[in-house]
């Protein structure tokens, strides 16, 4: 196995593009190292991105925030401006793993691991986050919901990697929230999850919304019908009931030891209702 730790994104892209055998990036390593130890993979090349300045910082920009691909999730919760702007995204990221894992895991890694149950991904999709991708052919920006194509699969081409996650500046009177159901209170994988991002207009009426579900399909599910159900409302009971029904209709989960199809479907609607109410409160609704 060969180990490289370049100091530029271009060097990373070149190494990955020219790799002859299996090549993997190392950011936090909380998934990669476990897979290596179990024998699931045997990389011929590991490229460590932690020496690249662009991957190691949370940057406030004129249009929002840039979270470097090597920034540990624990660091997100210590950035007051980010917490204020996107509390749901930060809460989702802070649910990944134990305290020890939090010191290593990253939201970019959580995305690229491509698990249907990833905690940070529904919240990032609800927030309209984008992935800043670097490859041998240059740079491109892709909506987070377009990155994962299935369990363990992404749309990244050979030689491409995510340098940062980019979050926009939230609109005035906006709020977001992420909730999940797990058998244990922590250090567990979501049986299902929901994220909501909404904006309020005059008199507390919802003028824009995004509703996203996790762990109920091969990839996260953006549910336009659920957003439509609450736009134009003040989150009255009928609107919330229609939101839940739309979420349930969008589910296509599996049966496994952690939950049945029926259970996941019903709980997805419940979580979406609760997340919508929390996001509404954070946006200033009453």
Buried (B, 14 or more C-beta within 10 A) or exposed (E): EEEBBBEEBBBBBBBBBEBEEEBBBBBBBBBBEEBBEEEEEEBEBBBBBBBBEBBBEBEEEEEBBBBBBBBBBBBBBEBEEBBEBBBBBBBBBBBBBEEEBBBBBBBBBBBBBBBBBBBBBBBBBBBBBBBBBBBBEEEEEBEBBEBBEEEEEBEBEEBBBBBBBBBBBBEEBBBBBBBBBBEEEEEBBBBBBBBBBBBBEEEBBBBBBBBBBBBBBBBBBBBEBBBBBBBEBBBEEEBBEBBBBBBBEBBEBBEEEBBBBEBBBBBBBBBBBBBBBBBBEBBEBE
